[in-house]
Amino acid sequence: MPQANPQHVVLIAGGAVAGSEAAFQFAQRGILCIVLEQNDRPYGKIEDGLPRWHVNLRLQEEKKIDDKLSHPLVHFVPRTKLSRDLSLEEVLVWGLSAVVLALGAWRDRPLPLPGVDQFVGRGFHYQNPLVYWFNHYPEAGYQGPTVEPEDGAIVIGGGLASLDVVKILMLEAVARALAARGHSLALYELERRGIQKVLSELDLSLAGLGLKGCTLIYRRRVEDMPLAEIPEDATPEQTEKTRATRRRLLRTFAEKYLFSFQDQRVPVGYLADGDRLAGLTLAATEVKDGRAVTRSGTEQSAPSRMVVSSIGSIPEPIPGVEMRGEMYRIKDRGTGEVEGLNGVFAVGNAVTGKGNILASLKHGRVVSQHMLEYYLLGTASGYEEVLADAATEAREKVGAVADRLAGQARLPGERVTGILDRVKSLQDRVGYPGDYRQWIDRVRLPQV
């Protein structure tokens, strides 16, 4: 390999929404990017966490990621997971300009019910494996996690992801019951038109199909559900309007997909049948000072052959990265800089704590632009683009950027060459041809 020119080199672990956005922001400014991706494809929750009925949205978002990662200054390395195939300690030895952790939040937050995890796969399921199963089980040769949906399931949650879980369970149950009665109806059509409308046209009901439907349990009030964001500095009228919107959204959703909802309930125990979970013990709650407090003496048994926990996703721990509770320990949320690791940043769900695609994208852009402006000090044209957005603050901004420009030298050409040699070795190990478009065409899944 010929000697490379001095330049900045950033390694990004994770190629999905936040990672691809960060890579694109850097590459646009002439900064070389290495993107490690644990899977064949870099789509993350677009592919594995967004339920498969979102066909158009998925294709649209995948195309955005493909366009960003096919930039000539982005070196893609699939089938390579940080902390599994390559440690953070090894990566830091490379002498990179910066490392960006865009690993997403793939580990389900544990249900705070001691002992319940012994029933995983035997009546108890977590959201991420369940959605992965739903998205992929129709594929030929599927060998991932298996789930057998049960009518009358209980879903513990309250956010948008828990509504996806409820919808999956209802669609699966009704589609199978209709098929057993000779009604051939694609699951996508059932999702689009809604269960209530389809059954009404067939002069059927859930009870007529022998189904009870599932129940969503939420620990707070329905108006507290994070289905619509309350604006910052909202007036009391705006706050109440948002709460009314939340109530309306939940009611409309429940009517369309025929599930039940109970708010102000929390699991305090479980029911067992041998080695299987047989339900939960639920207690009532009341909201005091913004917290859901369990009311003693209100416990009731809720038998069910299936319980799904959908209370959020958290990032996987990485050796060498300190944690603050369930999240990475971040020195500054605005920059994403990781506490105690100079030049290591985190973007996306590892910082936001949300599985929301748009939130991840926005944070990836904010952090990468901050790093360009205040840390890596990329090309002049990149800073001119940033500065042009705020002409009235130009003088102050130019001074701040100028101060930083003197503080971070580009990597010498021989170090860049050494880094690229390492990257080529990693790519060869997994059979990556060196061309992103060629690779993605090879590994893209057929449409189901």
Backbone hydrogen bonds, N-H to C=O, Kabsch-Sander energy under -0.5 kcal/mol:
donor,donor_aa,acceptor,acceptor_aa,energy
4,A,413,G,-0.7
7,Q,411,L,-1.3
10,V,32,L,-2.8
11,L,98,A,-2.2
12,I,10,V,-0.5
12,I,34,I,-3.8
13,A,11,L,-0.5
13,A,100,V,-2.9
14,G,12,I,-0.8
14,G,36,L,-3.4
20,S,16,A,-3.1
21,E,17,V,-1.7
22,A,18,A,-2.5
23,A,19,G,-2.5
24,F,20,S,-2.5
25,Q,21,E,-2.3
26,F,22,A,-2.3
27,A,23,A,-3.1
28,Q,24,F,-2.3
29,R,25,Q,-0.5
29,R,26,F,-1.4
30,G,27,A,-2.1
31,I,26,F,-1.9
32,L,8,H,-1.8
32,L,30,G,-0.5
33,C,73,L,-2.8
34,I,10,V,-2.6
35,V,75,H,-2.8
36,L,12,I,-2.7
36,L,34,I,-0.6
37,E,77,V,-2.7
46,I,43,Y,-2.3
47,E,44,G,-1.1
48,D,44,G,-2.6
49,G,45,K,-0.9
50,L,45,K,-1.6
54,H,51,P,-2.1
55,V,53,W,-1.9
58,R,54,H,-2.6
59,L,55,V,-2.4
60,Q,56,N,-2.4
61,E,57,L,-2.7
62,E,58,R,-2.8
63,K,59,L,-2.0
64,K,60,Q,-1.7
65,I,61,E,-2.1
66,D,62,E,-2.7
67,D,63,K,-2.8
68,K,64,K,-1.9
69,L,65,I,-2.7
70,S,66,D,-1.3
71,H,68,K,-1.2
74,V,71,H,-2.3
75,H,33,C,-3.3
75,H,73,L,-0.6
76,F,74,V,-0.7
77,V,35,V,-2.9
79,R,39,N,-1.8
80,T,37,E,-2.5
83,S,86,L,-3.8
84,R,81,K,-1.6
85,D,81,K,-3.0
86,L,81,K,-1.3
91,V,87,S,-2.1
92,L,88,L,-2.5
93,V,89,E,-0.9
93,V,90,E,-0.6
94,W,90,E,-0.6
94,W,91,V,-1.4
95,G,92,L,-1.0
97,S,9,V,-2.3
98,A,9,V,-1.1
99,V,343,G,-2.4
100,V,11,L,-3.1
101,L,345,F,-3.4
102,A,13,A,-2.6
102,A,100,V,-0.8
107,R,314,I,-2.3
108,D,106,W,-0.6
109,R,312,G,-3.0
113,L,111,L,-3.1
116,V,113,L,-2.2
118,Q,115,G,-1.2
119,F,116,V,-2.0
120,V,117,D,-1.6
121,G,124,F,-3.0
122,R,119,F,-2.9
124,F,119,F,-1.5
125,H,307,V,-2.5
127,Q,309,S,-1.8
130,L,126,Y,-1.5
131,V,127,Q,-2.7
132,Y,128,N,-2.3
133,W,129,P,-2.5
134,F,130,L,-2.4
135,N,131,V,-2.5
136,H,132,Y,-1.8
137,Y,133,W,-2.8
139,E,136,H,-2.2
142,Y,139,E,-1.6
153,A,150,E,-0.8
154,I,306,M,-2.5
155,V,215,T,-2.9
156,I,308,V,-2.9
157,G,155,V,-0.6
157,G,217,I,-2.4
163,L,159,G,-1.2
164,D,160,L,-1.6
165,V,161,A,-1.9
166,V,162,S,-2.3
167,K,163,L,-2.4
168,I,164,D,-2.5
169,L,165,V,-2.3
170,M,166,V,-2.4
171,L,167,K,-2.8
172,E,168,I,-2.6
173,A,169,L,-2.2
174,V,170,M,-2.6
175,A,171,L,-2.6
176,R,172,E,-2.0
177,A,173,A,-2.1
178,L,174,V,-2.8
179,A,175,A,-2.1
180,A,176,R,-2.0
181,R,177,A,-0.8
181,R,178,L,-0.8
182,G,179,A,-1.6
183,H,178,L,-2.8
184,S,182,G,-0.8
185,L,183,H,-0.9
190,L,186,A,-2.0
191,E,187,L,-2.3
192,R,188,Y,-2.4
193,R,189,E,-2.6
194,G,190,L,-1.7
195,I,256,K,-0.7
196,Q,256,K,-2.4
198,V,194,G,-2.0
199,L,195,I,-2.7
200,S,196,Q,-2.1
201,E,197,K,-2.1
202,L,198,V,-1.4
203,D,200,S,-1.3
204,L,199,L,-3.3
209,L,205,S,-1.3
209,L,206,L,-0.7
210,G,207,A,-1.4
211,L,206,L,-2.8
215,T,153,A,-2.4
216,L,260,S,-2.6
217,I,155,V,-3.2
217,I,215,T,-0.5
218,Y,262,Q,-2.4
224,D,221,R,-1.8
225,M,222,V,-1.5
227,L,225,M,-2.3
228,A,225,M,-0.6
234,A,231,P,-1.2
239,T,235,T,-2.6
240,E,236,P,-2.3
241,K,237,E,-2.1
242,T,238,Q,-2.2
243,R,239,T,-2.2
244,A,240,E,-2.4
245,T,241,K,-1.9
246,R,242,T,-2.1
247,R,243,R,-2.1
248,R,244,A,-2.3
249,L,245,T,-2.7
250,L,246,R,-2.2
251,R,247,R,-2.3
252,T,248,R,-2.7
253,F,249,L,-2.3
254,A,250,L,-2.6
255,E,251,R,-2.2
256,K,252,T,-1.9
257,Y,253,F,-2.2
258,L,254,A,-1.5
259,F,254,A,-0.7
260,S,214,C,-2.7
262,Q,216,L,-2.7
264,Q,218,Y,-0.5
264,Q,220,R,-2.5
265,R,218,Y,-2.0
266,V,283,A,-2.1
268,V,281,T,-3.2
269,G,281,T,-1.2
271,L,279,G,-2.5
273,D,276,R,-2.9
276,R,273,D,-1.4
277,L,122,R,-2.6
278,A,271,L,-3.5
279,G,271,L,-0.8
280,L,302,A,-1.9
281,T,269,G,-2.8
282,L,280,L,-0.6
282,L,300,Q,-3.0
283,A,266,V,-2.5
285,T,264,Q,-1.8
286,E,293,V,-2.2
288,K,286,E,-0.7
288,K,291,R,-3.0
291,R,288,K,-2.0
293,V,286,E,-3.2
293,V,291,R,-0.7
295,R,284,A,-3.1
296,S,294,T,-0.6
298,T,295,R,-1.0
300,Q,282,L,-2.6
302,A,280,L,-3.1
304,S,278,A,-2.1
307,V,123,G,-2.5
308,V,154,I,-2.7
309,S,125,H,-2.6
310,S,156,I,-3.2
310,S,308,V,-0.6
314,I,107,R,-3.5
321,V,318,I,-2.7
322,E,320,G,-0.6
324,R,327,M,-3.3
325,G,323,M,-0.6
326,E,324,R,-0.6
327,M,324,R,-1.6
328,Y,350,A,-0.8
329,R,322,E,-3.0
330,I,328,Y,-0.9
331,K,337,E,-2.8
332,D,337,E,-0.8
335,T,332,D,-0.6
336,G,332,D,-3.0
337,E,332,D,-0.6
338,V,344,V,-3.0
339,E,329,R,-2.8
341,L,338,V,-1.6
344,V,341,L,-1.8
345,F,99,V,-3.2
346,A,336,G,-2.4
347,V,101,L,-2.7
350,A,347,V,-0.8
351,V,348,G,-1.9
352,T,348,G,-2.8
353,G,349,N,-1.9
360,S,356,N,-2.1
361,L,357,I,-2.3
362,K,358,L,-2.6
363,H,359,A,-2.3
364,G,360,S,-2.3
365,R,361,L,-2.0
366,V,362,K,-2.4
367,V,363,H,-2.5
368,S,364,G,-1.9
369,Q,365,R,-2.2
370,H,366,V,-2.1
371,M,367,V,-2.6
372,L,368,S,-2.2
373,E,369,Q,-2.1
374,Y,370,H,-3.3
375,Y,371,M,-2.1
376,L,371,M,-3.2
377,L,371,M,-0.8
377,L,372,L,-0.7
378,G,372,L,-0.8
379,T,29,R,-1.1
383,Y,379,T,-1.4
384,E,380,A,-2.3
385,E,381,S,-1.9
386,V,382,G,-1.6
387,L,383,Y,-2.9
388,A,384,E,-2.0
389,D,385,E,-0.5
389,D,386,V,-1.1
390,A,387,L,-1.7
391,A,388,A,-0.5
393,E,390,A,-1.3
394,A,391,A,-1.7
397,K,393,E,-2.6
398,V,394,A,-3.0
399,G,395,R,-1.9
400,A,396,E,-2.1
401,V,397,K,-2.9
402,A,398,V,-2.7
403,D,399,G,-2.0
404,R,400,A,-1.5
405,L,401,V,-2.4
406,A,402,A,-1.0
407,G,404,R,-2.2
408,Q,404,R,-0.5
408,Q,405,L,-0.5
411,L,7,Q,-1.3
415,R,412,P,-0.7
416,V,412,P,-2.0
417,T,413,G,-2.3
418,G,414,E,-1.8
419,I,415,R,-2.4
420,L,416,V,-2.4
421,D,417,T,-1.9
422,R,418,G,-1.7
423,V,419,I,-2.2
424,K,420,L,-2.5
425,S,421,D,-1.9
426,L,422,R,-2.1
427,Q,423,V,-2.5
428,D,424,K,-2.5
429,R,425,S,-1.8
430,V,426,L,-1.0
430,V,427,Q,-0.6
431,G,427,Q,-0.5
431,G,428,D,-1.0
432,Y,427,Q,-2.6
439,W,435,D,-2.2
440,I,436,Y,-2.8
441,D,437,R,-2.0
442,R,438,Q,-1.2
443,V,439,W,-1.9
444,R,440,I,-1.3
